Amino acid sequence: MADEISTTEVAAEAAKGEPQPAPQVAAGPAPQVVASEPETRAADMPLLRLDSVVKRFGAFRAIDGLSLDIRAGEFFALLGPSGCGKTTLLRMLAGFETPDQGHILLNGKDIARVLPHERPVNMMFQSYALFPHLNVRDNVAFGLKRAGMARADINARVAEMLALVKLEGLETRKPDQLSGGQRQRVALARSLARRPQVLLLDEPLAALDKKLRESTQWELMELQRRLGMTFIIVTHDQEEAMTVASRIGVMDAGRLDQVATPRELYEAPLSRWIAEFIGDVNLFDGEVQSRENNRLIVSTRDAGNVVVAEPRNPVTKTAVAVAIRPEKLKLSRCGPVSDAVNARAINRLEGVVTNVSYLGGITTYKVRLDSGAVVRSSMANTARIDIDAYAASQRVVAWFTPDDCLVLEQ
C-alpha cells in the first residue's frame, strides 16, 4: 500500500518538484534557494499542525488520533517499525491520502482536502520516480513547465538547482546513465525547484550503500540548514533518524509514543518499548524495595539488588525494569581494583565473556552473568594495541553506577 506509486502520483509530485535525499557539499558560495513565502502566522504557531488525525483502511486504523506540531525550518524524523503508519502519515501530508477525521494545518490553513499539486508541499518517493525518457535537465524542469513559468526563468532555476546539488555537466544524461547517488540528487533538485515550504522524504537513503548513505546524511543536513526549509523524513533506521533530525517522533500502531530530541529519546525513553527500539539496551526486571538518599534499591532476578538514581518523575509502580545502555556497562578483570573504581562500582556483576566483536572504533562484548543472563558492553578502542581488550572465556566484572541506570515502569 505505502510502497506502490501510481502514475498519477508520480506526475503530480514531479509537477511540483519532487523530494529526495542528498546533495554534495562544496567549498565556496552555493546558490541560495528560498522556500516559498508562507502566510503571516503568530510567532508561537507551528508551521505544520496535525490535530487528532485518523486514517482508516476498512476496519484497520493506520493513523489513530495523532496530533503533532512541526516548526518552520525544522528537520523532523518519523521513526518506527514497518507498518506503524509513518508512510501513510507522510502521504496525507503530501495529499495522496485524505484523513477520515482531524485537521492538517499549514500556516493555520486546513489543507487536508487540498489537492497535491495545489499545496506547497513536495514528497520524494523511495523509488525517486524520475521520468526515464527525460534527461536530467527536463526532469528538473518538468514541474516548472507545468506551472507555466517562462522559459528564461526555467533555464535559470534549473541551472540554480543543478549547481545546488552539484550536477553541473550532467544535464543531458538520462536516469539510466546516472549512479544511484546522482539519480537521488536529480530527484532532490526537482523537488526543490518550485521552492516548497515543506519537503517530505520517504526512506530517501534506503537504496544507497552504507558509505554513500552516511555521506549523504551529512549533505542532506547541510542542504536543509542552508535553505532553512522544513524537512520531514520517514525512516525505520534509528541511526539515520538520530543523525539528521533535530527532533524525532517515534510511531507505533498509528500513534506517536514519544516526540523528543535524539539525545532525550536515547537517554530518557518514556517506555520500555522505546528503550529497546532506540539502540541497544540491557534490561533487568525487578521490584522497587526501598528508597533512600535519592536512590532506589531494585531487587532483580538476574542482577540481584541494583542501586539506581531516583528519576525526576516519581516511580508510582513497584514493578519496574532497570535499563543500562551497553556503553555505560564497564568491564574489569576479576581481582583487586583501585579504590577509585570500587567507590563508583556500586553495582557489580560477575560473569564470563562469550563473544567479542571488534568494530574499529568500539569493541562489543557479550557477557554471560553467573545468574545466566547475557548482557552487552561496548567499549571504545582508545589505544591501537589491544592491551586492554578482553577475550572470549575470560572472567570479568561488569559494573555500573547508579547514574548509569534508567528506571522504566512496567
HUBELKA-V645223 format. One record per run of one state. SS is the DSSP state (@ for helix, = for strand, . for the rest). FROM is the first residue (numbers start at 0). TO is the last residue. If there is no record, write none. Layout:
ss:from:to
SS:FROM:TO
SS:FROM:TO
//
This chain:
ss:from:to
.:0:5
@:6:15
.:16:46
=:47:56
.:57:58
=:59:69
.:70:73
=:74:79
.:80:84
@:85:93
.:94:99
=:100:105
.:106:107
=:108:109
.:110:114
@:115:117
.:118:119
=:120:123
.:124:133
=:134:134
@:135:145
.:146:149
@:150:163
.:164:172
=:173:173
@:174:176
.:177:178
@:179:191
.:192:196
=:197:201
.:202:208
@:209:226
.:227:228
=:229:234
.:235:236
@:237:243
.:244:245
=:246:251
.:252:253
=:254:259
.:260:260
@:261:266
.:267:270
@:271:276
.:277:280
=:281:291
.:292:293
=:294:299
.:300:302
=:303:308
.:309:317
=:318:323
.:324:324
@:325:327
.:328:328
=:329:332
.:333:337
@:338:343
.:344:345
=:346:357
.:358:360
=:361:368
.:369:372
=:373:379
.:380:393
=:394:399
.:400:400
@:401:403
.:404:404
=:405:408
.:409:409
//
